[in-house]
């Protein structure tokens, strides 16, 4: 049986973004610091990230992606990230939950679905188990 794992980066006081998050300011005012681990250095929306994860941060991120068979995000995250420039940045199927799937682009490695239940069902389909897990456990259990 496949597992559904939820993950989010939050501050110690429980916030996932800074104030005023939205398109063009996806992580809100000052929210970039929650994701320094992804880019290896401080960054901001005014200056594009130039680094990448290193050391323990890279090991953690790479391990999470390797175990993921698919990723599910909400329309708000997709819009705040400005659809990642039209290309799926994750490397595994990416499902975007929205009640407006007719507006979804047909390319870029995204699948827009109408509801969380549909996203989870489609993400759990056989063949969506991460490569490393499949190598350890061919049954997918």
Buried (B, 14 or more C-beta within 10 A) or exposed (E): EBEEEEEEEEEEEEBBBBEEBEEEBBBBEEBBEBBBBBBBEEBEEEEEBEEEBEEEBBEEBEEEBBBBBBBBBEBBBBBBBEBBEEEBEBEBBBBBBBEEBEEBEEEBBBBBBBEEEBBBEBBBEEEBBBEBBBEEEEEBE
